[in-house]
């Protein structure tokens, strides 16, 4: 049985901001390292959309860390919104899957 608590999801989303910002602070300062910076920024942009916050704004500001990082080798996708859209699609899939499983669980 599932127990949803009001505000739990919003609190979890807010709690994700800090580790994502820490990751981006560290790894966007290293243009020689190409790990998951784009996906981390996409996740932060997605959270900003969901929470009405602007945590990602300092990373994507003109001449900000994101723009300096994408200038380094190798060539990278420059548009952080592409990553935001990808993360949004993953989250939508997860939400829809959770709804299906909740319906199935109720039928059992």
N, CA, C and O atoms as a Tinker XYZ file with bonds, in Angstrom:
   432  protein
     1  N      0.838000   -1.180000    0.000000    73     2
     2  CA     0.000000    0.000000    0.000000    64     1     3
     3  C      0.884000    1.244000    0.000000    63     2     4     5
     4  O      1.876000    1.305000    0.727000    81     3
     5  N      0.535000    2.207000   -0.793000    73     3     6
     6  CA     1.306000    3.430000   -0.943000    64     5     7
     7  C      0.779000    4.494000   -0.006000    63     6     8     9
     8  O     -0.433000    4.668000    0.120000    81     7
     9  N      1.681000    5.209000    0.654000    73     7    10
    10  CA     1.294000    6.315000    1.533000    64     9    11
    11  C      1.971000    7.579000    1.029000    63    10    12    13
    12  O      3.184000    7.736000    1.168000    81    11
    13  N      1.208000    8.461000    0.455000    73    11    14
    14  CA     1.747000    9.729000   -0.034000    64    13    15
    15  C      1.582000   10.783000    1.054000    63    14    16    17
    16  O      0.523000   10.902000    1.669000    81    15
    17  N      2.617000   11.523000    1.274000    73    15    18
    18  CA     2.579000   12.592000    2.262000    64    17    19
    19  C      2.695000   13.921000    1.540000    63    18    20    21
    20  O      3.588000   14.100000    0.713000    81    19
    21  N      1.802000   14.856000    1.843000    73    19    22
    22  CA     1.862000   16.152000    1.170000    64    21    23
    23  C      3.241000   16.787000    1.333000    63    22    24    25
    24  O      3.807000   16.807000    2.426000    81    23
    25  N      3.748000   17.285000    0.266000    73    23    26
    26  CA     5.025000   17.993000    0.299000    64    25    27
    27  C      6.246000   17.106000    0.210000    63    26    28    29
    28  O      7.356000   17.618000    0.073000    81    27
    29  N      6.087000   15.795000    0.283000    73    27    30
    30  CA     7.242000   14.897000    0.254000    64    29    31
    31  C      8.001000   15.005000   -1.059000    63    30    32    33
    32  O      9.230000   15.075000   -1.061000    81    31
    33  N      7.278000   15.020000   -2.179000    73    31    34
    34  CA     7.932000   15.109000   -3.478000    64    33    35
    35  C      8.621000   16.456000   -3.658000    63    34    36    37
    36  O      9.746000   16.515000   -4.154000    81    35
    37  N      7.960000   17.532000   -3.263000    73    35    38
    38  CA     8.596000   18.853000   -3.369000    64    37    39
    39  C      9.843000   18.926000   -2.500000    63    38    40    41
    40  O     10.854000   19.490000   -2.919000    81    39
    41  N      9.787000   18.370000   -1.311000    73    39    42
    42  CA    10.949000   18.378000   -0.420000    64    41    43
    43  C     12.085000   17.565000   -1.047000    63    42    44    45
    44  O     13.243000   17.980000   -0.996000    81    43
    45  N     11.762000   16.419000   -1.633000    73    43    46
    46  CA    12.779000   15.600000   -2.295000    64    45    47
    47  C     13.399000   16.350000   -3.459000    63    46    48    49
    48  O     14.611000   16.296000   -3.669000    81    47
    49  N     12.567000   17.049000   -4.213000    73    47    50
    50  CA    13.093000   17.834000   -5.340000    64    49    51
    51  C     14.033000   18.917000   -4.850000    63    50    52    53
    52  O     15.101000   19.119000   -5.427000    81    51
    53  N     13.651000   19.615000   -3.796000    73    51    54
    54  CA    14.522000   20.670000   -3.252000    64    53    55
    55  C     15.830000   20.069000   -2.748000    63    54    56    57
    56  O     16.895000   20.663000   -2.916000    81    55
    57  N     15.750000   18.893000   -2.131000    73    55    58
    58  CA    16.945000   18.248000   -1.598000    64    57    59
    59  C     17.922000   17.840000   -2.697000    63    58    60    61
    60  O     19.117000   17.701000   -2.436000    81    59
    61  N     17.435000   17.647000   -3.914000    73    59    62
    62  CA    18.308000   17.283000   -5.029000    64    61    63
    63  C     19.110000   18.469000   -5.547000    63    62    64    65
    64  O     20.162000   18.282000   -6.158000    81    63
    65  N     18.629000   19.679000   -5.313000    73    63    66
    66  CA    19.330000   20.859000   -5.831000    64    65    67
    67  C     20.766000   20.943000   -5.328000    63    66    68    69
    68  O     21.680000   21.195000   -6.113000    81    67
    69  N     20.973000   20.737000   -4.039000    73    67    70
    70  CA    22.308000   20.899000   -3.459000    64    69    71
    71  C     23.341000   19.953000   -4.065000    63    70    72    73
    72  O     24.401000   20.421000   -4.482000    81    71
    73  N     23.087000   18.649000   -4.135000    73    71    74
    74  CA    24.116000   17.788000   -4.741000    64    73    75
    75  C     24.331000   18.072000   -6.233000    63    74    76    77
    76  O     25.452000   17.958000   -6.728000    81    75
    77  N     23.262000   18.439000   -6.949000    73    75    78
    78  CA    23.436000   18.774000   -8.372000    64    77    79
    79  C     24.290000   20.022000   -8.526000    63    78    80    81
    80  O     25.177000   20.068000   -9.377000    81    79
    81  N     24.028000   21.032000   -7.707000    73    79    82
    82  CA    24.835000   22.260000   -7.775000    64    81    83
    83  C     26.288000   21.976000   -7.397000    63    82    84    85
    84  O     27.204000   22.506000   -8.025000    81    83
    85  N     26.502000   21.153000   -6.386000    73    83    86
    86  CA    27.868000   20.795000   -5.994000    64    85    87
    87  C     28.601000   20.066000   -7.103000    63    86    88    89
    88  O     29.771000   20.336000   -7.373000    81    87
    89  N     27.900000   19.136000   -7.745000    73    87    90
    90  CA    28.481000   18.395000   -8.868000    64    89    91
    91  C     28.856000   19.355000   -9.987000    63    90    92    93
    92  O     29.961000   19.291000  -10.526000    81    91
    93  N     27.930000   20.244000  -10.333000    73    91    94
    94  CA    28.191000   21.184000  -11.436000    64    93    95
    95  C     29.288000   22.172000  -11.075000    63    94    96    97
    96  O     30.106000   22.518000  -11.927000    81    95
    97  N     29.325000   22.634000   -9.831000    73    95    98
    98  CA    30.407000   23.539000   -9.410000    64    97    99
    99  C     31.764000   22.876000   -9.643000    63    98   100   101
   100  O     32.698000   23.510000  -10.133000    81    99
   101  N     31.859000   21.622000   -9.293000    73    99   102
   102  CA    33.139000   20.921000   -9.429000    64   101   103
   103  C     33.461000   20.572000  -10.879000    63   102   104   105
   104  O     34.542000   20.893000  -11.374000    81   103
   105  N     32.521000   19.913000  -11.558000    73   103   106
   106  CA    32.848000   19.347000  -12.864000    64   105   107
   107  C     32.742000   20.334000  -14.024000    63   106   108   109
   108  O     33.364000   20.111000  -15.063000    81   107
   109  N     31.987000   21.401000  -13.884000    73   107   110
   110  CA    31.988000   22.404000  -14.963000    64   109   111
   111  C     33.266000   23.233000  -14.941000    63   110   112   113
   112  O     33.586000   23.913000  -15.916000    81   111
   113  N     33.989000   23.178000  -13.838000    73   111   114
   114  CA    35.273000   23.886000  -13.777000    64   113   115
   115  C     36.384000   23.066000  -14.427000    63   114   116   117
   116  O     37.527000   23.520000  -14.498000    81   115
   117  N     36.062000   21.872000  -14.898000    73   115   118
   118  CA    37.036000   20.975000  -15.508000    64   117   119
   119  C     36.624000   20.652000  -16.939000    63   118   120   121
   120  O     36.008000   19.613000  -17.178000    81   119
   121  N     36.952000   21.525000  -17.901000    73   119   122
   122  CA    36.568000   21.244000  -19.285000    64   121   123
   123  C     37.228000   19.989000  -19.856000    63   122   124   125
   124  O     36.789000   19.466000  -20.880000    81   123
   125  N     38.276000   19.509000  -19.198000    73   123   126
   126  CA    38.939000   18.292000  -19.662000    64   125   127
   127  C     38.166000   17.025000  -19.277000    63   126   128   129
   128  O     38.478000   15.935000  -19.758000    81   127
   129  N     37.160000   17.171000  -18.410000    73   127   130
   130  CA    36.370000   16.028000  -17.964000    64   129   131
   131  C     34.955000   16.124000  -18.520000    63   130   132   133
   132  O     34.237000   17.086000  -18.248000    81   131
   133  N     34.570000   15.142000  -19.284000    73   131   134
   134  CA    33.230000   15.116000  -19.847000    64   133   135
   135  C     32.461000   13.928000  -19.323000    63   134   136   137
   136  O     32.463000   12.858000  -19.932000    81   135
   137  N     31.812000   14.111000  -18.208000    73   135   138
   138  CA    31.044000   13.018000  -17.605000    64   137   139
   139  C     29.556000   13.265000  -17.857000    63   138   140   141
   140  O     29.089000   13.174000  -18.992000    81   139
   141  N     28.828000   13.573000  -16.805000    73   139   142
   142  CA    27.379000   13.738000  -16.901000    64   141   143
   143  C     26.950000   15.180000  -16.640000    63   142   144   145
   144  O     25.841000   15.429000  -16.168000    81   143
   145  N     27.826000   16.116000  -16.946000    73   143   146
   146  CA    27.515000   17.510000  -16.667000    64   145   147
   147  C     26.230000   17.962000  -17.351000    63   146   148   149
   148  O     25.420000   18.663000  -16.744000    81   147
   149  N     26.038000   17.571000  -18.601000    73   147   150
   150  CA    24.841000   17.975000  -19.329000    64   149   151
   151  C     23.575000   17.435000  -18.698000    63   150   152   153
   152  O     22.570000   18.140000  -18.598000    81   151
   153  N     23.626000   16.180000  -18.272000    73   151   154
   154  CA    22.449000   15.576000  -17.654000    64   153   155
   155  C     22.192000   16.154000  -16.267000    63   154   156   157
   156  O     21.039000   16.316000  -15.865000    81   155
   157  N     23.264000   16.467000  -15.531000    73   155   158
   158  CA    23.094000   17.102000  -14.216000    64   157   159
   159  C     22.464000   18.480000  -14.387000    63   158   160   161
   160  O     21.565000   18.850000  -13.632000    81   159
   161  N     22.932000   19.237000  -15.373000    73   159   162
   162  CA    22.345000   20.554000  -15.624000    64   161   163
   163  C     20.908000   20.411000  -16.110000    63   162   164   165
   164  O     20.041000   21.192000  -15.717000    81   163
   165  N     20.648000   19.420000  -16.962000    73   163   166
   166  CA    19.276000   19.171000  -17.413000    64   165   167
   167  C     18.349000   18.843000  -16.254000    63   166   168   169
   168  O     17.209000   19.306000  -16.216000    81   167
   169  N     18.837000   18.039000  -15.302000    73   167   170
   170  CA    18.035000   17.698000  -14.123000    64   169   171
   171  C     17.767000   18.937000  -13.279000    63   170   172   173
   172  O     16.661000   19.118000  -12.771000    81   171
   173  N     18.781000   19.792000  -13.129000    73   171   174
   174  CA    18.607000   21.020000  -12.355000    64   173   175
   175  C     17.617000   21.963000  -13.039000    63   174   176   177
   176  O     16.782000   22.575000  -12.373000    81   175
   177  N     17.706000   22.080000  -14.351000    73   175   178
   178  CA    16.740000   22.898000  -15.094000    64   177   179
   179  C     15.333000   22.331000  -14.963000    63   178   180   181
   180  O     14.365000   23.080000  -14.830000    81   179
   181  N     15.222000   21.006000  -15.001000    73   179   182
   182  CA    13.911000   20.367000  -14.828000    64   181   183
   183  C     13.353000   20.669000  -13.434000    63   182   184   185
   184  O     12.172000   20.988000  -13.294000    81   183
   185  N     14.195000   20.570000  -12.411000    73   183   186
   186  CA    13.754000   20.891000  -11.051000    64   185   187
   187  C     13.348000   22.353000  -10.931000    63   186   188   189
   188  O     12.362000   22.677000  -10.269000    81   187
   189  N     14.106000   23.231000  -11.571000    73   187   190
   190  CA    13.738000   24.655000  -11.557000    64   189   191
   191  C     12.348000   24.857000  -12.148000    63   190   192   193
   192  O     11.542000   25.618000  -11.613000    81   191
   193  N     12.074000   24.171000  -13.252000    73   191   194
   194  CA    10.735000   24.261000  -13.857000    64   193   195
   195  C      9.667000   23.777000  -12.882000    63   194   196   197
   196  O      8.628000   24.418000  -12.723000    81   195
   197  N      9.925000   22.651000  -12.235000    73   195   198
   198  CA     8.936000   22.039000  -11.340000    64   197   199
   199  C      8.718000   22.854000  -10.070000    63   198   200   201
   200  O      7.605000   22.914000   -9.549000    81   199
   201  N      9.785000   23.482000   -9.572000    73   199   202
   202  CA     9.713000   24.191000   -8.294000    64   201   203
   203  C      9.552000   25.702000   -8.443000    63   202   204   205
   204  O      9.318000   26.407000   -7.461000    81   203
   205  N      9.677000   26.194000   -9.673000    73   203   206
   206  CA     9.630000   27.642000   -9.861000    64   205   207
   207  C     10.864000   28.329000   -9.289000    63   206   208   209
   208  O     10.799000   29.479000   -8.854000    81   207
   209  N     11.982000   27.623000   -9.292000    73   207   210
   210  CA    13.228000   28.175000   -8.752000    64   209   211
   211  C     14.186000   28.517000   -9.886000    63   210   212   213
   212  O     13.874000   28.301000  -11.057000    81   211
   213  N     15.334000   29.041000   -9.540000    73   211   214
   214  CA    16.323000   29.432000  -10.551000    64   213   215
   215  C     17.724000   28.985000  -10.164000    63   214   216   217
   216  O     18.689000   29.726000  -10.354000    81   215
   217  N     17.836000   27.802000   -9.633000    73   215   218
   218  CA    19.140000   27.297000   -9.195000    64   217   219
   219  C     20.132000   27.157000  -10.341000    63   218   220   221
   220  O     21.336000   27.317000  -10.141000    81   219
   221  N     19.640000   26.863000  -11.534000    73   219   222
   222  CA    20.529000   26.649000  -12.681000    64   221   223
   223  C     20.975000   27.949000  -13.336000    63   222   224   225
   224  O     21.891000   27.939000  -14.158000    81   223
   225  N     20.356000   29.050000  -12.992000    73   223   226
   226  CA    20.629000   30.301000  -13.712000    64   225   227
   227  C     22.097000   30.720000  -13.645000    63   226   228   229
   228  O     22.630000   31.246000  -14.622000    81   227
   229  N     22.749000   30.499000  -12.522000    73   227   230
   230  CA    24.158000   30.911000  -12.416000    64   229   231
   231  C     25.065000   30.059000  -13.300000    63   230   232   233
   232  O     26.140000   30.506000  -13.699000    81   231
   233  N     24.640000   28.846000  -13.605000    73   231   234
   234  CA    25.448000   27.979000  -14.459000    64   233   235
   235  C     25.300000   28.326000  -15.935000    63   234   236   237
   236  O     26.253000   28.199000  -16.703000    81   235
   237  N     24.110000   28.764000  -16.333000    73   235   238
   238  CA    23.849000   29.030000  -17.755000    64   237   239
   239  C     23.916000   30.510000  -18.113000    63   238   240   241
   240  O     23.620000   30.887000  -19.247000    81   239
   241  N     24.298000   31.343000  -17.167000    73   239   242
   242  CA    24.440000   32.777000  -17.441000    64   241   243
   243  C     25.496000   32.981000  -18.530000    63   242   244   245
   244  O     26.426000   32.183000  -18.642000    81   243
   245  N     25.361000   34.041000  -19.335000    73   243   246
   246  CA    26.394000   34.314000  -20.343000    64   245   247
   247  C     27.780000   34.336000  -19.686000    63   246   248   249
   248  O     27.969000   34.953000  -18.637000    81   247
   249  N     28.711000   33.680000  -20.292000    73   247   250
   250  CA    30.076000   33.525000  -19.768000    64   249   251
   251  C     30.115000   32.753000  -18.459000    63   250   252   253
   252  O     31.116000   32.795000  -17.744000    81   251
   253  N     29.036000   32.047000  -18.138000    73   251   254
   254  CA    28.985000   31.244000  -16.922000    64   253   255
   255  C     29.690000   29.912000  -17.099000    63   254   256   257
   256  O     30.230000   29.631000  -18.169000    81   255
   257  N     29.690000   29.090000  -16.057000    73   255   258
   258  CA    30.416000   27.820000  -16.091000    64   257   259
   259  C     30.017000   26.895000  -17.234000    63   258   260   261
   260  O     30.871000   26.236000  -17.828000    81   259
   261  N     28.715000   26.842000  -17.547000    73   259   262
   262  CA    28.291000   25.964000  -18.642000    64   261   263
   263  C     28.927000   26.385000  -19.949000    63   262   264   265
   264  O     29.448000   25.542000  -20.680000    81   263
   265  N     28.898000   27.664000  -20.258000    73   263   266
   266  CA    29.422000   28.150000  -21.538000    64   265   267
   267  C     30.934000   27.971000  -21.622000    63   266   268   269
   268  O     31.460000   27.680000  -22.697000    81   267
   269  N     31.632000   28.139000  -20.518000    73   267   270
   270  CA    33.082000   27.897000  -20.521000    64   269   271
   271  C     33.372000   26.411000  -20.724000    63   270   272   273
   272  O     34.314000   26.046000  -21.428000    81   271
   273  N     32.549000   25.548000  -20.098000    73   271   274
   274  CA    32.782000   24.111000  -20.200000    64   273   275
   275  C     32.538000   23.598000  -21.615000    63   274   276   277
   276  O     33.320000   22.786000  -22.109000    81   275
   277  N     31.476000   24.048000  -22.283000    73   275   278
   278  CA    31.186000   23.524000  -23.623000    64   277   279
   279  C     32.205000   24.000000  -24.651000    63   278   280   281
   280  O     32.315000   23.414000  -25.728000    81   279
   281  N     32.940000   25.040000  -24.338000    73   279   282
   282  CA    33.987000   25.514000  -25.256000    64   281   283
   283  C     35.200000   24.600000  -25.254000    63   282   284   285
   284  O     35.984000   24.599000  -26.203000    81   283
   285  N     35.357000   23.823000  -24.188000    73   283   286
   286  CA    36.511000   22.925000  -24.103000    64   285   287
   287  C     36.316000   21.687000  -24.955000    63   286   288   289
   288  O     35.195000   21.343000  -25.330000    81   287
   289  N     37.442000   21.009000  -25.263000    73   287   290
   290  CA    37.326000   19.778000  -26.042000    64   289   291
   291  C     36.738000   18.667000  -25.184000    63   290   292   293
   292  O     36.883000   18.717000  -23.963000    81   291
   293  N     36.100000   17.696000  -25.748000    73   291   294
   294  CA    35.654000   17.604000  -27.134000    64   293   295
   295  C     34.391000   18.439000  -27.346000    63   294   296   297
   296  O     33.819000   18.993000  -26.407000    81   295
   297  N     33.989000   18.506000  -28.577000    73   295   298
   298  CA    32.782000   19.276000  -28.908000    64   297   299
   299  C     31.582000   18.673000  -28.187000    63   298   300   301
   300  O     31.401000   17.455000  -28.168000    81   299
   301  N     30.768000   19.542000  -27.597000    73   299   302
   302  CA    29.614000   19.098000  -26.818000    64   301   303
   303  C     28.363000   19.817000  -27.295000    63   302   304   305
   304  O     28.434000   20.868000  -27.931000    81   303
   305  N     27.214000   19.227000  -26.973000    73   303   306
   306  CA    25.934000   19.882000  -27.243000    64   305   307
   307  C     25.889000   21.161000  -26.411000    63   306   308   309
   308  O     26.007000   21.109000  -25.186000    81   307
   309  N     25.725000   22.277000  -27.051000    73   307   310
   310  CA    25.788000   23.562000  -26.368000    64   309   311
   311  C     24.486000   23.989000  -25.712000    63   310   312   313
   312  O     24.497000   24.843000  -24.826000    81   311
   313  N     23.381000   23.420000  -26.121000    73   311   314
   314  CA    22.088000   23.897000  -25.636000    64   313   315
   315  C     21.645000   23.103000  -24.406000    63   314   316   317
   316  O     21.255000   21.941000  -24.530000    81   315
   317  N     21.700000   23.718000  -23.217000    73   315   318
   318  CA    21.309000   22.993000  -22.013000    64   317   319
   319  C     19.827000   22.600000  -22.016000    63   318   320   321
   320  O     19.429000   21.695000  -21.283000    81   319
   321  N     19.019000   23.264000  -22.823000    73   319   322
   322  CA    17.597000   22.920000  -22.886000    64   321   323
   323  C     17.373000   21.541000  -23.500000    63   322   324   325
   324  O     16.370000   20.887000  -23.211000    81   323
   325  N     18.297000   21.099000  -24.342000    73   323   326
   326  CA    18.194000   19.735000  -24.882000    64   325   327
   327  C     18.294000   18.711000  -23.759000    63   326   328   329
   328  O     17.575000   17.712000  -23.756000    81   327
   329  N     19.190000   18.965000  -22.801000    73   327   330
   330  CA    19.335000   18.074000  -21.653000    64   329   331
   331  C     18.116000   18.180000  -20.745000    63   330   332   333
   332  O     17.647000   17.169000  -20.221000    81   331
   333  N     17.598000   19.391000  -20.552000    73   331   334
   334  CA    16.400000   19.578000  -19.735000    64   333   335
   335  C     15.244000   18.777000  -20.318000    63   334   336   337
   336  O     14.516000   18.103000  -19.588000    81   335
   337  N     15.078000   18.852000  -21.628000    73   335   338
   338  CA    13.987000   18.132000  -22.289000    64   337   339
   339  C     14.150000   16.623000  -22.133000    63   338   340   341
   340  O     13.167000   15.916000  -21.910000    81   339
   341  N     15.363000   16.129000  -22.246000    73   339   342
   342  CA    15.612000   14.699000  -22.085000    64   341   343
   343  C     15.249000   14.251000  -20.667000    63   342   344   345
   344  O     14.585000   13.229000  -20.492000    81   343
   345  N     15.677000   15.003000  -19.663000    73   343   346
   346  CA    15.359000   14.660000  -18.276000    64   345   347
   347  C     13.849000   14.748000  -18.052000    63   346   348   349
   348  O     13.274000   13.908000  -17.359000    81   347
   349  N     13.213000   15.748000  -18.629000    73   347   350
   350  CA    11.760000   15.886000  -18.518000    64   349   351
   351  C     11.064000   14.638000  -19.075000    63   350   352   353
   352  O     10.130000   14.124000  -18.461000    81   351
   353  N     11.510000   14.159000  -20.219000    73   351   354
   354  CA    10.914000   12.963000  -20.817000    64   353   355
   355  C     11.132000   11.733000  -19.938000    63   354   356   357
   356  O     10.226000   10.912000  -19.797000    81   355
   357  N     12.308000   11.592000  -19.350000    73   355   358
   358  CA    12.565000   10.469000  -18.441000    64   357   359
   359  C     11.642000   10.526000  -17.225000    63   358   360   361
   360  O     11.094000    9.507000  -16.806000    81   359
   361  N     11.477000   11.714000  -16.667000    73   359   362
   362  CA    10.613000   11.862000  -15.497000    64   361   363
   363  C      9.151000   11.599000  -15.845000    63   362   364   365
   364  O      8.422000   10.997000  -15.055000    81   363
   365  N      8.721000   12.045000  -17.018000    73   363   366
   366  CA     7.342000   11.789000  -17.451000    64   365   367
   367  C      7.115000   10.284000  -17.602000    63   366   368   369
   368  O      6.068000    9.768000  -17.212000    81   367
   369  N      8.089000    9.591000  -18.165000    73   367   370
   370  CA     7.989000    8.138000  -18.296000    64   369   371
   371  C      7.899000    7.471000  -16.926000    63   370   372   373
   372  O      7.081000    6.575000  -16.716000    81   371
   373  N      8.742000    7.913000  -16.001000    73   371   374
   374  CA     8.725000    7.340000  -14.650000    64   373   375
   375  C      7.384000    7.610000  -13.962000    63   374   376   377
   376  O      6.838000    6.726000  -13.303000    81   375
   377  N      6.856000    8.820000  -14.112000    73   375   378
   378  CA     5.556000    9.153000  -13.510000    64   377   379
   379  C      4.442000    8.285000  -14.086000    63   378   380   381
   380  O      3.615000    7.756000  -13.343000    81   379
   381  N      4.423000    8.140000  -15.403000    73   379   382
   382  CA     3.396000    7.324000  -16.043000    64   381   383
   383  C      3.522000    5.860000  -15.624000    63   382   384   385
   384  O      2.515000    5.189000  -15.400000    81   383
   385  N      4.736000    5.372000  -15.520000    73   383   386
   386  CA     4.951000    3.991000  -15.092000    64   385   387
   387  C      4.476000    3.789000  -13.657000    63   386   388   389
   388  O      3.865000    2.768000  -13.341000    81   387
   389  N      4.755000    4.751000  -12.797000    73   387   390
   390  CA     4.311000    4.655000  -11.402000    64   389   391
   391  C      2.794000    4.620000  -11.319000    63   390   392   393
   392  O      2.233000    3.892000  -10.500000    81   391
   393  N      2.126000    5.398000  -12.159000    73   391   394
   394  CA     0.659000    5.395000  -12.173000    64   393   395
   395  C      0.119000    4.029000  -12.611000    63   394   396   397
   396  O     -0.840000    3.519000  -12.032000    81   395
   397  N      0.736000    3.451000  -13.624000    73   395   398
   398  CA     0.294000    2.134000  -14.103000    64   397   399
   399  C      0.483000    1.096000  -13.002000    63   398   400   401
   400  O     -0.415000    0.294000  -12.750000    81   399
   401  N      1.632000    1.102000  -12.351000    73   399   402
   402  CA     1.886000    0.130000  -11.297000    64   401   403
   403  C      0.940000    0.342000  -10.111000    63   402   404   405
   404  O      0.516000   -0.627000   -9.479000    81   403
   405  N      0.609000    1.591000   -9.806000    73   403   406
   406  CA    -0.344000    1.860000   -8.725000    64   405   407
   407  C     -1.719000    1.308000   -9.075000    63   406   408   409
   408  O     -2.397000    0.748000   -8.215000    81   407
   409  N     -2.138000    1.461000  -10.330000    73   407   410
   410  CA    -3.419000    0.897000  -10.760000    64   409   411
   411  C     -3.418000   -0.628000  -10.680000    63   410   412   413
   412  O     -4.389000   -1.237000  -10.229000    81   411
   413  N     -2.341000   -1.223000  -11.113000    73   411   414
   414  CA    -2.226000   -2.674000  -11.055000    64   413   415
   415  C     -2.243000   -3.174000   -9.612000    63   414   416   417
   416  O     -2.852000   -4.199000   -9.304000    81   415
   417  N     -1.578000   -2.447000   -8.749000    73   415   418
   418  CA    -1.524000   -2.828000   -7.346000    64   417   419
   419  C     -2.915000   -2.781000   -6.710000    63   418   420   421
   420  O     -3.251000   -3.634000   -5.888000    81   419
   421  N     -3.717000   -1.793000   -7.088000    73   419   422
   422  CA    -5.076000   -1.676000   -6.556000    64   421   423
   423  C     -5.964000   -2.828000   -7.026000    63   422   424   425
   424  O     -6.863000   -3.260000   -6.306000    81   423
   425  N     -5.708000   -3.315000   -8.223000    73   423   426
   426  CA    -6.521000   -4.404000   -8.790000    64   425   427
   427  C     -6.204000   -5.751000   -8.162000    63   426   428   429
   428  O     -7.018000   -6.672000   -8.207000    81   427
   429  N     -5.026000   -5.861000   -7.581000    73   427   430
   430  CA    -4.623000   -7.157000   -6.995000    64   429   431
   431  C     -5.223000   -7.374000   -5.649000    63   430   432
   432  O     -4.985000   -8.409000   -5.026000    81   431
